[in-house]
């Protein structure tokens, strides 16, 4: 009895629409398509502009650090 | 964390940021603008990132907030003028997928934003329900119900899990019923 009660005490609010039954095959098919959609973009080449941008930001920071070091001297 | 370590961390997350941004905005061009803004904000606020926590979750939070505050309206305009990325993105390779990728993307784009974003986060990015709840600022139960509504809606849009899929079972059930009534009739 007490185990069943503990099992039912779901902090997420358990037995509501989150528990709606869905055919596991349909769920699996949607899951595969989601991954296919997402991974297709993840695996695409990253545009150079992002790497250039980050390199510029890093160079700026290094220069700023160098400048403040110079000021201290 | 040194600037170089932080930069390397950001570089590793760029592919995921692009995929999430494209899923949110429905446009690859907007996605790349959004990723650029996210990287700039992340760099400017690097001291707020706590080493040891998930950099992906932190970056997704920035990207998502940027999208909702600045890009949402633009997204609709771009989609209207160019069509969604679903129609323009070349589909690379993956024919193993059960559903056609372009059809799937069109259906995904029709989901309400709040359902689409959680379905992507939970179903494709490797983020946990807890992290997703934190990123969206809602309870885990809310995330679960949004994911379920999203799946149901997608199945409906893609016409899977509907009457068509029940075909063979219904046919065999009908056959059994016929066989049963014949036996009764004898």
gemmi code that builds the backbone of each chain (N, CA, C; Angstrom):
import gemmi

chains = {
    "A": [
        ("UNK", (0.825, -1.214, 0.000), (0.000, 0.000, 0.000), (0.854, 1.256, 0.000)),
        ("UNK", (1.778, 1.317, 0.985), (2.573, 2.531, 1.100), (3.482, 2.703, -0.118)),
        ("UNK", (3.952, 1.570, -0.679), (4.805, 1.679, -1.861), (4.012, 2.248, -3.034)),
        ("UNK", (2.760, 1.796, -3.163), (1.928, 2.294, -4.262), (1.718, 3.800, -4.097)),
        ("UNK", (1.441, 4.207, -2.865), (1.219, 5.630, -2.619), (2.468, 6.445, -2.944)),
        ("UNK", (3.640, 5.912, -2.543), (4.888, 6.610, -2.838), (5.072, 6.710, -4.357)),
        ("UNK", (4.744, 5.603, -5.024), (4.884, 5.582, -6.471), (3.993, 6.603, -7.150)),
        ("UNK", (2.832, 6.848, -6.560), (1.886, 7.781, -7.179), (2.280, 9.239, -6.929)),
        ("UNK", (3.038, 9.447, -5.861), (3.391, 10.820, -5.495), (4.456, 11.361, -6.446)),
        ("UNK", (4.009, 11.769, -7.586), (4.923, 12.289, -8.605), (5.027, 13.804, -8.465)),
        ("UNK", (6.231, 14.326, -8.175), (6.375, 15.767, -7.984), (6.002, 16.568, -9.237)),
        ("UNK", (6.089, 15.909, -10.398), (5.779, 16.619, -11.643), (4.275, 16.676, -11.896)),
        ("UNK", (3.502, 16.078, -11.003), (2.055, 16.147, -11.172), (1.522, 14.996, -12.004)),
        ("UNK", (2.335, 14.002, -12.178), (2.099, 12.700, -12.784), (0.932, 12.408, -13.705)),
        ("UNK", (-0.174, 11.972, -13.150), (-1.189, 11.316, -13.978), (-2.044, 12.295, -14.790)),
        ("UNK", (-1.472, 13.346, -15.294), (-2.265, 14.257, -16.122), (-2.016, 13.943, -17.585)),
        ("UNK", (-2.127, 14.941, -18.422), (-1.976, 14.687, -19.852), (-0.562, 14.240, -20.230)),
        ("UNK", (0.401, 14.414, -19.298), (1.758, 13.965, -19.584), (1.807, 12.449, -19.754)),
        ("UNK", (0.777, 11.773, -19.275), (0.780, 10.317, -19.332), (-0.029, 9.776, -20.514)),
        ("UNK", (-0.517, 10.674, -21.361), (-1.309, 10.237, -22.513), (-0.565, 9.167, -23.299)),
        ("UNK", (-1.285, 8.122, -23.640), (-0.654, 7.025, -24.355), (-0.388, 7.390, -25.810)),
        ("UNK", (0.802, 7.047, -26.273), (1.087, 7.207, -27.689), (1.764, 5.929, -28.167)),
        ("UNK", (1.362, 5.456, -29.315), (1.950, 4.258, -29.905), (3.479, 4.397, -29.888)),
        ("UNK", (4.188, 3.449, -29.261), (5.660, 3.552, -29.188), (6.307, 3.663, -30.569)),
        ("UNK", (5.694, 3.058, -31.570), (6.265, 3.123, -32.926), (6.186, 4.544, -33.477)),
        ("UNK", (5.069, 5.221, -33.200), (4.894, 6.601, -33.653), (5.891, 7.499, -32.916)),
        ("UNK", (5.993, 7.274, -31.618), (6.899, 8.059, -30.787), (8.336, 7.893, -31.273)),
        ("UNK", (8.701, 6.654, -31.610), (10.051, 6.352, -32.073), (10.326, 7.028, -33.422)),
        ("UNK", (9.309, 6.988, -34.276), (9.443, 7.584, -35.598), (9.639, 9.099, -35.487)),
        ("UNK", (8.889, 9.731, -34.603), (9.035, 11.170, -34.386), (10.414, 11.471, -33.795)),
        ("UNK", (10.840, 10.638, -32.866), (12.153, 10.818, -32.249), (13.272, 10.745, -33.270)),
        ("UNK", (13.174, 9.764, -34.177), (14.207, 9.619, -35.214), (14.224, 10.828, -36.142)),
        ("UNK", (13.042, 11.301, -36.509), (12.966, 12.455, -37.411), (13.507, 13.715, -36.745)),
        ("UNK", (13.206, 13.868, -35.454), (13.731, 15.029, -34.715), (15.250, 15.040, -34.763)),
        ("UNK", (15.843, 13.883, -34.490), (17.297, 13.768, -34.502), (17.836, 14.025, -35.913)),
        ("UNK", (17.147, 13.484, -36.909), (17.606, 13.658, -38.298), (17.604, 15.139, -38.674)),
        ("UNK", (16.529, 15.835, -38.296), (16.419, 17.272, -38.575), (17.551, 18.038, -37.888)),
        ("UNK", (17.713, 17.778, -36.610), (18.681, 18.517, -35.792), (20.127, 18.203, -36.211)),
        ("UNK", (20.418, 16.910, -36.336), (21.787, 16.500, -36.661), (22.207, 16.945, -38.053)),
        ("UNK", (21.237, 17.058, -38.944), (21.531, 17.536, -40.291), (22.175, 18.924, -40.226)),
        ("UNK", (21.668, 19.782, -39.322), (22.222, 21.130, -39.182), (23.508, 21.098, -38.345)),
        ("UNK", (23.510, 20.269, -37.297), (24.712, 20.146, -36.460), (25.919, 19.714, -37.306)),
        ("UNK", (25.667, 18.811, -38.249), (26.761, 18.274, -39.056), (27.136, 19.145, -40.249)),
        ("UNK", (26.386, 20.221, -40.472), (26.712, 21.123, -41.582), (27.971, 21.913, -41.229)),
        ("UNK", (28.756, 22.317, -42.239), (29.966, 23.091, -41.949), (29.629, 24.406, -41.249)),
        ("UNK", (30.446, 24.790, -40.273), (30.237, 26.049, -39.550), (30.804, 27.194, -40.393)),
        ("UNK", (29.998, 28.240, -40.651), (30.503, 29.377, -41.436), (31.733, 29.997, -40.762)),
        ("UNK", (32.720, 30.354, -41.583), (33.968, 30.925, -41.065), (33.747, 32.172, -40.225)),
        ("UNK", (32.686, 32.935, -40.555), (32.504, 34.227, -39.876), (32.442, 34.092, -38.361)),
        ("UNK", (31.947, 32.936, -37.873), (31.879, 32.765, -36.418), (33.271, 32.610, -35.805)),
        ("UNK", (34.107, 31.848, -36.498), (35.468, 31.638, -35.993), (36.253, 32.952, -36.061)),
        ("UNK", (36.026, 33.717, -37.142), (36.686, 35.013, -37.296), (36.250, 35.948, -36.165)),
        ("UNK", (34.947, 35.987, -35.906), (34.402, 36.844, -34.847), (35.036, 36.516, -33.495)),
        ("UNK", (35.066, 35.225, -33.160), (35.619, 34.835, -31.856), (37.116, 35.123, -31.769)),
        ("UNK", (37.831, 34.946, -32.875), (39.267, 35.247, -32.886), (39.480, 36.747, -32.653)),
        ("UNK", (38.597, 37.579, -33.266), (38.691, 39.038, -33.078), (38.434, 39.424, -31.625)),
        ("UNK", (37.393, 38.803, -31.036), (37.056, 39.103, -29.643), (38.212, 38.733, -28.719)),
        ("UNK", (38.803, 37.583, -29.007), (39.920, 37.133, -28.177), (41.113, 38.078, -28.328)),
        ("UNK", (41.402, 38.485, -29.573), (42.527, 39.389, -29.827), (42.311, 40.721, -29.113)),
        ("UNK", (41.051, 41.218, -29.180), (40.695, 42.472, -28.491), (40.980, 42.368, -27.002)),
        ("UNK", (40.544, 41.242, -26.434), (40.718, 41.050, -24.995), (42.193, 40.975, -24.627)),
        ("UNK", (42.956, 40.265, -25.454), (44.395, 40.167, -25.203), (45.073, 41.525, -25.300)),
        ("UNK", (44.610, 42.320, -26.292), (45.175, 43.670, -26.460), (44.840, 44.532, -25.249)),
        ("UNK", (43.566, 44.445, -24.809), (43.122, 45.219, -23.640), (43.940, 44.826, -22.423)),
        ("UNK", (44.162, 43.520, -22.258), (44.945, 43.024, -21.124), (46.370, 43.554, -21.223)),
        ("UNK", (46.915, 43.566, -22.449), (48.268, 44.072, -22.679), (48.359, 45.546, -22.355)),
        ("UNK", (47.324, 46.327, -22.802), (47.300, 47.773, -22.560), (47.290, 48.083, -21.070)),
        ("UNK", (46.392, 47.370, -20.328), (46.294, 47.683, -18.906), (47.589, 47.279, -18.193)),
        ("UNK", (48.244, 46.210, -18.715), (49.529, 45.808, -18.138), (50.551, 46.918, -18.375)),
        ("UNK", (50.514, 47.523, -19.602), (51.431, 48.614, -19.928), (51.220, 49.806, -19.001)),
        ("UNK", (49.901, 50.120, -18.758), (49.592, 51.278, -17.917), (50.183, 51.125, -16.519)),
        ("UNK", (50.145, 49.878, -16.055), (50.634, 49.649, -14.698), (52.143, 49.887, -14.602)),
        ("UNK", (52.853, 49.706, -15.738), (54.305, 49.849, -15.669), (54.758, 51.304, -15.652)),
    ],
    "B": [
        ("UNK", (38.499, 30.357, -15.676), (38.556, 29.908, -17.073), (39.197, 30.992, -17.928)),
        ("UNK", (40.234, 30.613, -18.698), (40.909, 31.613, -19.535), (40.046, 31.975, -20.737)),
        ("UNK", (40.389, 33.106, -21.365), (39.631, 33.544, -22.540), (39.693, 32.485, -23.643)),
        ("UNK", (40.856, 31.850, -23.772), (41.008, 30.842, -24.829), (40.138, 29.607, -24.553)),
        ("UNK", (40.115, 29.179, -23.291), (39.267, 28.032, -22.932), (37.799, 28.341, -23.206)),
        ("UNK", (37.402, 29.553, -22.825), (36.011, 29.962, -23.027), (35.701, 30.003, -24.522)),
        ("UNK", (36.636, 30.554, -25.291), (36.437, 30.634, -26.742), (36.300, 29.233, -27.338)),
        ("UNK", (37.159, 28.309, -26.928), (37.094, 26.939, -27.450), (35.758, 26.283, -27.094)),
        ("UNK", (35.269, 26.569, -25.880), (33.965, 26.045, -25.465), (32.857, 26.563, -26.372)),
        ("UNK", (32.920, 27.856, -26.684), (31.906, 28.456, -27.560), (31.964, 27.825, -28.948)),
        ("UNK", (33.177, 27.649, -29.459), (33.331, 27.088, -30.810), (32.679, 25.705, -30.887)),
        ("UNK", (32.880, 24.907, -29.835), (32.302, 23.555, -29.821), (30.781, 23.576, -29.850)),
        ("UNK", (30.190, 24.624, -29.285), (28.724, 24.679, -29.200), (28.060, 25.313, -30.421)),
        ("UNK", (28.859, 25.903, -31.317), (28.259, 26.595, -32.472), (27.311, 25.698, -33.291)),
        ("UNK", (27.709, 24.461, -33.620), (26.771, 23.631, -34.408), (25.426, 23.424, -33.698)),
        ("UNK", (25.449, 23.197, -32.398), (24.202, 23.032, -31.654), (23.399, 24.321, -31.589)),
        ("UNK", (24.095, 25.442, -31.437), (23.402, 26.728, -31.404), (22.701, 26.984, -32.737)),
        ("UNK", (23.368, 26.649, -33.837), (22.750, 26.860, -35.164), (21.515, 25.985, -35.333)),
        ("UNK", (21.626, 24.738, -34.895), (20.497, 23.814, -35.062), (19.311, 24.252, -34.205)),
        ("UNK", (19.588, 24.708, -32.997), (18.503, 25.169, -32.122), (17.896, 26.457, -32.669)),
        ("UNK", (18.760, 27.376, -33.106), (18.284, 28.660, -33.641), (17.438, 28.454, -34.902)),
        ("UNK", (17.844, 27.518, -35.749), (17.076, 27.239, -36.966), (15.728, 26.629, -36.600)),
        ("UNK", (15.720, 25.778, -35.592), (14.467, 25.155, -35.162), (13.506, 26.194, -34.599)),
        ("UNK", (14.041, 27.174, -33.898), (13.206, 28.223, -33.316), (12.687, 29.170, -34.383)),
        ("UNK", (13.594, 29.670, -35.235), (13.239, 30.763, -36.144), (12.702, 30.285, -37.483)),
        ("UNK", (12.984, 29.031, -37.847), (12.503, 28.519, -39.119), (13.271, 29.065, -40.307)),
        ("UNK", (14.406, 29.700, -40.050), (15.196, 30.269, -41.146), (16.673, 30.134, -40.824)),
        ("UNK", (17.451, 29.638, -41.786), (18.880, 29.446, -41.548), (19.597, 30.789, -41.472)),
        ("UNK", (19.107, 31.748, -42.252), (19.728, 33.078, -42.255), (19.521, 33.770, -40.913)),
        ("UNK", (18.284, 33.731, -40.412), (18.010, 34.295, -39.090), (18.772, 33.533, -38.019)),
        ("UNK", (18.870, 32.226, -38.206), (19.565, 31.396, -37.221), (21.004, 31.874, -37.065)),
        ("UNK", (21.664, 32.159, -38.173), (23.065, 32.582, -38.085), (23.211, 33.977, -37.470)),
        ("UNK", (22.253, 34.875, -37.727), (22.268, 36.181, -37.054), (22.091, 35.992, -35.548)),
        ("UNK", (21.183, 35.084, -35.221), (20.884, 34.803, -33.815), (22.090, 34.189, -33.097)),
        ("UNK", (22.786, 33.306, -33.786), (23.978, 32.684, -33.201), (25.054, 33.750, -32.988)),
        ("UNK", (25.199, 34.629, -33.949), (26.207, 35.693, -33.816), (25.912, 36.581, -32.600)),
        ("UNK", (24.656, 37.004, -32.447), (24.255, 37.795, -31.279), (24.525, 37.045, -29.977)),
        ("UNK", (24.210, 35.742, -30.007), (24.402, 34.919, -28.807), (25.876, 34.851, -28.422)),
        ("UNK", (26.751, 34.662, -29.416), (28.184, 34.579, -29.139), (28.704, 35.897, -28.559)),
        ("UNK", (28.224, 37.025, -29.127), (28.659, 38.340, -28.634), (28.216, 38.547, -27.185)),
        ("UNK", (26.949, 38.206, -26.905), (26.444, 38.359, -25.531), (27.177, 37.436, -24.570)),
        ("UNK", (27.416, 36.207, -25.014), (28.106, 35.242, -24.156), (29.504, 35.758, -23.828)),
        ("UNK", (30.174, 36.277, -24.849), (31.537, 36.791, -24.641), (31.511, 37.961, -23.643)),
        ("UNK", (30.573, 38.864, -23.827), (30.459, 40.035, -22.967), (30.063, 39.703, -21.529)),
        ("UNK", (29.463, 38.525, -21.342), (28.995, 38.148, -20.009), (29.693, 36.898, -19.482)),
        ("UNK", (30.874, 36.632, -20.027), (31.554, 35.372, -19.704), (31.770, 35.186, -18.200)),
        ("UNK", (31.904, 36.307, -17.468), (32.151, 36.176, -16.020), (30.919, 35.638, -15.303)),
        ("UNK", (29.752, 35.677, -15.975), (28.530, 35.167, -15.344), (28.368, 33.664, -15.525)),
        ("UNK", (29.168, 33.085, -16.401), (29.079, 31.634, -16.586), (29.826, 30.929, -15.462)),
        ("UNK", (29.153, 29.960, -14.834), (29.798, 29.214, -13.750), (30.464, 27.969, -14.312)),
        ("UNK", (31.809, 27.928, -14.276), (32.517, 26.744, -14.782), (32.000, 25.490, -14.055)),
        ("UNK", (31.888, 24.396, -14.797), (31.386, 23.173, -14.186), (29.913, 22.960, -14.465)),
        ("UNK", (29.186, 24.054, -14.813), (27.790, 23.891, -15.219), (27.753, 23.744, -16.740)),
        ("UNK", (26.581, 23.437, -17.269), (26.456, 23.174, -18.704), (26.546, 24.463, -19.528)),
        ("UNK", (27.607, 24.540, -20.334), (27.762, 25.711, -21.207), (26.635, 25.743, -22.240)),
        ("UNK", (26.235, 24.530, -22.709), (25.161, 24.475, -23.702), (23.868, 25.066, -23.142)),
        ("UNK", (23.516, 24.670, -21.921), (22.280, 25.179, -21.311), (22.358, 26.700, -21.137)),
        ("UNK", (23.519, 27.189, -20.739), (23.699, 28.633, -20.533), (23.537, 29.382, -21.861)),
        ("UNK", (24.177, 28.856, -22.907), (24.101, 29.500, -24.224), (22.687, 29.423, -24.806)),
        ("UNK", (22.019, 28.287, -24.597), (20.642, 28.150, -25.092), (19.723, 29.172, -24.419)),
        ("UNK", (19.976, 29.439, -23.138), (19.165, 30.423, -22.420), (19.343, 31.801, -23.057)),
        ("UNK", (20.593, 32.157, -23.357), (20.870, 33.455, -23.992), (20.215, 33.515, -25.375)),
        ("UNK", (20.391, 32.434, -26.140), (19.864, 32.411, -27.502), (18.336, 32.538, -27.497)),
        ("UNK", (17.715, 31.782, -26.599), (16.258, 31.772, -26.527), (15.723, 33.156, -26.122)),
        ("UNK", (16.346, 33.777, -25.109), (15.908, 35.111, -24.686), (16.080, 36.124, -25.813)),
        ("UNK", (17.185, 36.009, -26.540), (17.438, 36.924, -27.660), (16.375, 36.732, -28.739)),
        ("UNK", (16.055, 35.476, -28.993), (15.034, 35.190, -30.010), (13.700, 35.821, -29.628)),
        ("UNK", (13.252, 35.570, -28.393), (11.932, 36.070, -28.004), (11.889, 37.586, -27.885)),
        ("UNK", (13.023, 38.223, -27.532), (12.970, 39.674, -27.399), (13.208, 40.407, -28.721)),
        ("UNK", (13.977, 39.820, -29.630), (14.337, 40.572, -30.834), (13.951, 39.954, -32.177)),
        ("UNK", (13.881, 38.615, -32.235), (13.812, 37.977, -33.552), (12.464, 37.441, -33.971)),
        ("UNK", (11.613, 37.214, -32.996), (10.378, 36.519, -33.273), (9.602, 37.142, -34.439)),
        ("UNK", (9.446, 38.487, -34.395), (8.661, 39.170, -35.401), (9.360, 39.084, -36.761)),
        ("UNK", (10.675, 39.321, -36.740), (11.454, 39.240, -37.981), (11.330, 37.870, -38.608)),
        ("UNK", (11.302, 36.848, -37.756), (11.205, 35.475, -38.239), (9.984, 35.281, -39.099)),
        ("UNK", (8.863, 35.805, -38.623), (7.630, 35.650, -39.399), (7.725, 36.372, -40.728)),
        ("UNK", (8.362, 37.558, -40.711), (8.507, 38.311, -41.959), (9.385, 37.562, -42.966)),
        ("UNK", (10.510, 37.049, -42.474), (11.422, 36.325, -43.362), (10.730, 35.078, -43.926)),
        ("UNK", (10.003, 34.388, -43.064), (9.318, 33.184, -43.544), (8.305, 33.521, -44.617)),
        ("UNK", (7.624, 34.671, -44.423), (6.628, 35.067, -45.408), (7.276, 35.360, -46.754)),
        ("UNK", (8.445, 36.019, -46.724), (9.037, 36.430, -47.995), (9.850, 35.320, -48.670)),
        ("UNK", (10.410, 34.428, -47.884), (11.300, 33.426, -48.488), (10.809, 31.996, -48.364)),
        ("UNK", (9.755, 31.812, -47.626), (9.363, 30.450, -47.329), (10.237, 29.963, -46.193)),
        ("UNK", (9.869, 28.874, -45.556), (10.668, 28.406, -44.426), (11.901, 27.680, -44.934)),
        ("UNK", (12.868, 27.516, -44.057), (14.079, 26.792, -44.423), (13.765, 25.365, -44.844)),
        ("UNK", (12.613, 24.882, -44.411), (12.218, 23.516, -44.767), (12.198, 23.339, -46.279)),
        ("UNK", (11.800, 24.409, -46.969), (11.712, 24.305, -48.423), (13.045, 24.614, -49.098)),
        ("UNK", (13.914, 25.323, -48.397), (15.145, 25.772, -49.042), (16.385, 24.967, -48.700)),
        ("UNK", (16.427, 24.425, -47.493), (17.618, 23.678, -47.088), (17.747, 22.405, -47.913)),
        ("UNK", (18.922, 22.209, -48.448), (19.147, 20.965, -49.168), (19.135, 19.817, -48.153)),
        ("UNK", (18.541, 18.738, -48.515), (18.525, 17.594, -47.619), (19.745, 16.734, -47.918)),
        ("UNK", (20.614, 16.655, -46.919), (21.836, 15.878, -47.100), (21.625, 14.435, -46.674)),
        ("UNK", (22.078, 13.536, -47.498), (22.199, 12.131, -47.133), (21.000, 11.456, -46.501)),
        ("UNK", (20.966, 11.504, -45.222), (20.128, 10.677, -44.368), (18.776, 10.190, -44.919)),
        ("UNK", (18.819, 9.111, -45.615), (17.579, 8.529, -46.118), (17.053, 7.441, -45.188)),
        ("UNK", (17.792, 7.203, -44.120), (17.363, 6.168, -43.180), (16.141, 6.616, -42.400)),
        ("UNK", (16.005, 7.924, -42.288), (14.907, 8.458, -41.506), (13.581, 7.955, -42.054)),
        ("UNK", (12.711, 7.599, -41.126), (11.432, 7.014, -41.501), (10.573, 8.009, -42.267)),
        ("UNK", (10.611, 9.250, -41.813), (9.797, 10.271, -42.457), (10.693, 11.149, -43.318)),
        ("UNK", (10.149, 11.660, -44.369), (10.902, 12.564, -45.223), (11.247, 13.829, -44.441)),
        ("UNK", (12.532, 14.228, -44.477), (13.018, 15.325, -43.650), (12.307, 16.645, -43.971)),
        ("UNK", (12.098, 16.923, -45.245), (11.456, 18.182, -45.623), (10.015, 18.234, -45.108)),
        ("UNK", (9.302, 17.112, -45.218), (7.928, 17.059, -44.707), (7.916, 17.247, -43.202)),
        ("UNK", (8.891, 16.602, -42.559), (8.961, 16.700, -41.111), (9.199, 18.145, -40.677)),
        ("UNK", (10.107, 18.841, -41.391), (10.416, 20.231, -41.030), (9.213, 21.141, -41.227)),
        ("UNK", (8.451, 20.885, -42.256), (7.248, 21.699, -42.472), (6.280, 21.509, -41.313)),
        ("UNK", (6.128, 20.265, -40.889), (5.218, 19.978, -39.778), (5.738, 20.614, -38.489)),
        ("UNK", (7.042, 20.506, -38.274), (7.666, 21.060, -37.072), (7.430, 22.576, -36.999)),
        ("UNK", (7.535, 23.238, -38.157), (7.364, 24.687, -38.212), (5.935, 25.106, -37.871)),
        ("UNK", (4.988, 24.170, -38.005), (3.585, 24.501, -37.717), (3.244, 24.390, -36.239)),
        ("UNK", (4.128, 23.788, -35.457), (3.853, 23.659, -34.024), (3.930, 25.021, -33.347)),
        ("UNK", (3.119, 25.223, -32.303), (3.288, 26.456, -31.510), (4.717, 26.504, -30.967)),
        ("UNK", (5.289, 27.735, -30.920), (6.690, 27.883, -30.487), (7.012, 27.183, -29.179)),
        ("UNK", (6.105, 27.341, -28.197), (6.412, 26.794, -26.865), (6.483, 25.272, -26.891)),
        ("UNK", (5.779, 24.661, -27.838), (5.859, 23.204, -27.966), (7.085, 22.801, -28.780)),
        ("UNK", (7.345, 23.548, -29.844), (8.467, 23.215, -30.723), (9.803, 23.287, -29.985)),
        ("UNK", (9.990, 24.364, -29.228), (11.287, 24.533, -28.562), (11.564, 23.412, -27.561)),
        ("UNK", (10.547, 22.996, -26.801), (10.814, 21.949, -25.809), (11.000, 20.586, -26.472)),
        ("UNK", (10.266, 20.351, -27.539), (10.427, 19.079, -28.247), (11.855, 18.949, -28.777)),
        ("UNK", (12.385, 20.038, -29.320), (13.757, 20.039, -29.825), (14.752, 19.851, -28.681)),
        ("UNK", (14.566, 20.611, -27.614), (15.529, 20.542, -26.506), (15.563, 19.147, -25.895)),
        ("UNK", (14.387, 18.600, -25.636), (14.317, 17.296, -24.988), (14.630, 16.162, -25.974)),
        ("UNK", (14.168, 16.312, -27.212), (14.262, 15.203, -28.152), (15.524, 15.154, -29.001)),
        ("UNK", (16.266, 16.261, -29.076), (17.394, 16.249, -30.009), (18.707, 16.810, -29.466)),
        ("UNK", (18.647, 17.686, -28.466), (19.876, 18.393, -28.076), (20.692, 17.692, -27.006)),
        ("UNK", (20.091, 16.715, -26.332), (20.805, 16.070, -25.240), (20.599, 16.781, -23.911)),
        ("UNK", (19.776, 17.845, -23.899), (19.477, 18.514, -22.632), (18.433, 17.691, -21.872)),
        ("UNK", (18.522, 17.709, -20.540), (17.571, 16.957, -19.728), (16.269, 17.754, -19.562)),
        ("UNK", (15.237, 17.070, -19.053), (13.978, 17.770, -18.749), (14.242, 18.890, -17.743)),
        ("UNK", (15.111, 18.603, -16.763), (15.425, 19.600, -15.732), (16.072, 20.837, -16.350)),
        ("UNK", (17.075, 20.602, -17.219), (17.757, 21.733, -17.852), (16.787, 22.512, -18.739)),
        ("UNK", (15.938, 21.766, -19.467), (14.970, 22.415, -20.348), (14.004, 23.277, -19.538)),
        ("UNK", (13.557, 22.741, -18.410), (12.642, 23.487, -17.540), (13.309, 24.772, -17.055)),
        ("UNK", (14.584, 24.663, -16.712), (15.308, 25.824, -16.214), (15.486, 26.877, -17.316)),
        ("UNK", (15.829, 26.409, -18.518), (16.014, 27.326, -19.646), (14.719, 28.078, -19.943)),
        ("UNK", (13.588, 27.359, -19.887), (12.300, 27.978, -20.223), (11.658, 28.683, -19.035)),
        ("UNK", (12.198, 28.469, -17.841), (11.642, 29.111, -16.652), (10.266, 28.596, -16.264)),
        ("UNK", (10.019, 27.307, -16.505), (8.735, 26.700, -16.098), (9.011, 25.381, -15.375)),
        ("UNK", (7.946, 24.774, -14.806), (8.093, 23.516, -14.068), (8.318, 22.340, -15.014)),
        ("UNK", (8.937, 21.286, -14.496), (9.195, 20.091, -15.301), (7.889, 19.486, -15.838)),
        ("UNK", (6.843, 19.500, -15.017), (5.547, 18.968, -15.449), (5.021, 19.701, -16.689)),
        ("UNK", (5.270, 20.998, -16.726), (4.849, 21.803, -17.882), (5.614, 21.376, -19.125)),
        ("UNK", (6.914, 21.117, -18.953), (7.737, 20.665, -20.079), (7.190, 19.337, -20.592)),
        ("UNK", (6.899, 18.413, -19.656), (6.399, 17.094, -20.063), (5.107, 17.205, -20.847)),
        ("UNK", (4.198, 18.044, -20.375), (2.929, 18.118, -21.082), (3.084, 18.820, -22.431)),
        ("UNK", (4.009, 19.793, -22.516), (4.256, 20.439, -23.817), (4.855, 19.440, -24.816)),
        ("UNK", (5.783, 18.618, -24.320), (6.394, 17.607, -25.194), (5.322, 16.651, -25.712)),
        ("UNK", (4.432, 16.235, -24.830), (3.381, 15.309, -25.257), (2.405, 15.929, -26.236)),
        ("UNK", (2.051, 17.177, -25.976), (1.147, 17.843, -26.914), (1.835, 18.030, -28.266)),
        ("UNK", (3.138, 18.334, -28.221), (3.903, 18.520, -29.460), (3.939, 17.220, -30.270)),
        ("UNK", (4.196, 16.105, -29.595), (4.249, 14.810, -30.294), (2.902, 14.464, -30.908)),
        ("UNK", (1.846, 14.680, -30.130), (0.504, 14.363, -30.617), (0.167, 15.199, -31.844)),
        ("UNK", (0.496, 16.491, -31.755), (0.209, 17.410, -32.855), (1.027, 17.034, -34.100)),
        ("UNK", (2.300, 16.685, -33.886), (3.150, 16.282, -35.015), (2.606, 15.033, -35.689)),
        ("UNK", (2.215, 14.054, -34.882), (1.674, 12.805, -35.428), (0.440, 13.115, -36.271)),
        ("UNK", (-0.347, 14.066, -35.786), (-1.561, 14.468, -36.491), (-1.205, 15.139, -37.817)),
        ("UNK", (-0.244, 16.087, -37.763), (0.168, 16.818, -38.962), (0.777, 15.889, -40.008)),
        ("UNK", (1.482, 14.868, -39.532), (2.164, 13.953, -40.444), (1.287, 12.752, -40.787)),
        ("UNK", (0.082, 12.765, -40.235), (-0.861, 11.649, -40.462), (-0.258, 10.302, -40.125)),
        ("UNK", (0.448, 10.258, -38.990), (0.884, 8.950, -38.524), (0.192, 8.669, -37.207)),
        ("UNK", (0.013, 7.419, -36.914), (-0.658, 7.049, -35.682), (-2.149, 7.281, -35.786)),
        ("UNK", (-2.617, 7.627, -36.988), (-4.049, 7.824, -37.204), (-4.701, 6.545, -37.686)),
        ("UNK", (-5.868, 6.685, -38.289), (-6.634, 5.523, -38.730), (-5.874, 4.688, -39.765)),
        ("UNK", (-5.135, 5.367, -40.638), (-4.392, 4.649, -41.678), (-3.463, 3.602, -41.095)),
        ("UNK", (-2.765, 4.006, -40.018), (-1.804, 3.093, -39.429), (-2.452, 1.915, -38.740)),
        ("UNK", (-3.715, 2.079, -38.426), (-4.405, 0.983, -37.734), (-4.943, -0.027, -38.740)),
        ("UNK", (-4.791, 0.283, -40.010), (-5.337, -0.543, -41.079), (-5.256, -2.041, -40.862)),
        ("UNK", (-4.040, -2.586, -40.848), (-3.909, -4.049, -40.766), (-4.589, -4.630, -39.518)),
        ("UNK", (-4.418, -3.934, -38.381), (-5.014, -4.433, -37.145), (-6.535, -4.455, -37.243)),
        ("UNK", (-7.061, -3.369, -37.786), (-8.523, -3.301, -37.893), (-9.024, -4.384, -38.844)),
        ("UNK", (-8.246, -4.570, -39.939), (-8.661, -5.605, -40.885), (-8.676, -6.979, -40.229)),
        ("UNK", (-7.603, -7.267, -39.463), (-7.569, -8.592, -38.857), (-8.634, -8.718, -37.776)),
        ("UNK", (-8.925, -7.585, -37.108), (-9.991, -7.623, -36.106), (-11.322, -7.926, -36.779)),
        ("UNK", (-11.520, -7.283, -37.943), (-12.766, -7.506, -38.678), (-12.849, -8.959, -39.145)),
        ("UNK", (-11.698, -9.481, -39.591), (-11.668, -10.866, -40.061), (-12.006, -11.825, -38.914)),
        ("UNK", (-11.448, -11.529, -37.771), (-11.723, -12.370, -36.597), (-13.203, -12.350, -36.240)),
        ("UNK", (-13.739, -11.117, -36.342), (-15.152, -10.963, -36.019), (-16.015, -11.790, -36.974)),
        ("UNK", (-15.647, -11.708, -38.265), (-16.399, -12.478, -39.270), (-16.301, -13.963, -38.958)),
        ("UNK", (-15.053, -14.406, -38.692), (-14.842, -15.818, -38.393), (-15.697, -16.210, -37.196)),
        ("UNK", (-15.716, -15.315, -36.184), (-16.492, -15.591, -34.976), (-17.969, -15.742, -35.278)),
        ("UNK", (-18.502, -14.799, -36.094), (-19.940, -14.857, -36.358), (-20.291, -16.074, -37.210)),
        ("UNK", (-19.340, -16.483, -38.064), (-19.606, -17.687, -38.863), (-19.727, -18.907, -37.956)),
        ("UNK", (-18.806, -18.959, -36.975), (-18.862, -20.090, -36.048), (-20.197, -20.100, -35.297)),
        ("UNK", (-20.590, -18.899, -34.862), (-21.863, -18.797, -34.133), (-23.022, -19.239, -35.021)),
        ("UNK", (-22.922, -18.890, -36.313), (-24.021, -19.198, -37.249), (-24.170, -20.678, -37.537)),
        ("UNK", (-23.080, -21.426, -37.366), (-23.135, -22.847, -37.705), (-24.057, -23.595, -36.750)),
    ],
}
model = gemmi.Model(1)
for chain_id, residues in chains.items():
    chain = gemmi.Chain(chain_id)
    for i, (resn, *xyz) in enumerate(residues, 1):
        res = gemmi.Residue()
        res.name, res.seqid = resn, gemmi.SeqId(i, " ")
        for name, pos in zip(("N", "CA", "C"), xyz):
            atom = gemmi.Atom()
            atom.name, atom.element = name, gemmi.Element(name[0])
            atom.pos, atom.b_iso = gemmi.Position(*pos), 0.0
            res.add_atom(atom)
        chain.add_residue(res)
    model.add_chain(chain)
structure = gemmi.Structure()
structure.add_model(model)
structure.setup_entities()
